[in-house]
């Protein structure tokens, strides 16, 4: 039975106006060469997701790929997260949330934007009933009403799970939801963010009790009480942030439009610009066990930094735009993007690229 304030799995409509939400993922001959947007490790298995519901699997460190046996949606999948070798979640267009319990072989739909919109509306109506004279609450109610009226046309763009039960998803137009039962039910947290413009939320990072959410036009939020409350963070750059990389030493890196990247050693209280990146937008980020941070950009470049030092560019082959990357077991990297999955061996660094002292506008 669902808890109050939570929503359960969506039931597909017989005549859906959003058919990609209710049809199986397209089967392709070479899933490793499809447009892929994100990847993760499920134990020793590599899992990547992307266009048309494609989930690609590799059991040989990204050398060869095969497609997942069953994915219940044909929408683009944008992000995924595994807590162990078997259990993982993926999110994507249409507000879809999928779960696997067999390492990515098969997936089930837990919910989608049709249910999430109603959930957001129910939460907003409850708040409005308690605070009928509050202008901010009234604005949140209208935004939730529009979510329902528009239908499931808004993507989820990021997620994080602390364990097999507790997780968060974020997305466009301030979409922000939490589960405490492994995704069986979800609750709206949209009212916890002071986001009256409904700015898109592109990425979420978690380290201990600290949560950082980054998004459109310099949008930054931080919680230091495990999500109970959030406060806006001042961003020295007003362009969009697409990636948050949080490190074990409580430092973090933000990366976004036009090669802008910031480093903080104190979880966002203060920031310094990371120099050395060309004016090309970053989309993916990852950290290595030694504290080094890697970022991928729209020019197909992979840059690395440590503790806010100037970027150096990895000496790799020329690549097309990259959406994400991650380290592979035993060394090397996996990059994903418009040409699919690209396995890169360990390589030396080039000299730092030309830098600019001012943050690009």
Steps between C-alpha positions, in 0.01 A plus 500: 500500500634846414583740781318834512665754275661234285410360159528150363576350160330646193247291309539534121200641315331297227506802267794701626571843350865431592563167323874487569420467870292191436702302248809287534842641421608467139730206430819590313780300344785687671388653832854612577482735200164657585480851645585440867472761773613336824675194640555326833662191650277216620762297678743409221240562228485828308152637434429793266170667408385735226261564214170314448527308825821324399692336785839360397686242711864393500658222703853551364581856613328669203672297228175347368136588555155341493156642565289452811234232461204711605449877541134609524536848347624646174591845634853633531669403827722771644663368819540187711630390839587160650534426870642149445551244226127434463290800603494817295274777373479702180310820427412681182253680279134493592604505866556126485670312783612142432646239733704185444573224749712281273788727405324669211377192311133589554330818617161594640334839500448628852330825401499776241406864451128430496510382860772740615300802381194388698720439800647851476149644470372308802791624712452859380126487571567381854741787560259753350222379730723566801636835375234651270642854525861407418592630153792259458278203582239624253768520230610144579140386466464661158829344385376157612170551318694574181698177544176304490355702211815469288528123535826306536711717269772587752812285545670383814871576467684377808474262794682372806435207734653476846412131520246253367213695659573872508546707188431828320421601142516849348397645167370786293267766641603436861404130500630353827379176658612259771445132574558315825393155383716432196273685261174322579361840603621857448441830678530853361774718651443786255383734777837466678679695225466878476467486123213733403601507131490121481857483374613164364695276739771318306711319759504383860801405711501346848781457751398400850226733623580762236296518179575742216257557213615697196305634208395768259631860509729450796242318711663338803346350812665332798371291786719424800237301689451204265229671297279626782555857378675677212650846464603678180874534441642811337651411163780719361389397152142551385509249217371145535675223691472149357728291723573470873794288617524457878814359661568316822705787642182716490618695198295524181521605138227665293515500121274658242456733206791635294773318688416651835603289798527584868676332792397520865693354791217574746190354335400822331568773756776639276594442137801535273500480123683206344709644218609338178179388329401607149166687474306180428222369723566217744237227537660206682714463809660225706749461782785254539602327821802728535286815502553598138192633319430438131258705289377443145378771265306568184819508294574139590784593733575351841664734750635421844569701813597442861407725793409786269828501305492607132361244261714274288358323197531126465684400184222301340374455149278776360145430619155632420290666775508307827215478749677312779796296611617273779811304600510131410626221726865433433563843351377692201182696449161454344362804317145508365338736255359539152717221357422259781747346743871573459757309703814705565823348635703678770687787336737784573386859541557785265601846605227720649277656236483877454312664787309818568501685830136605472206267524330474161161664464 
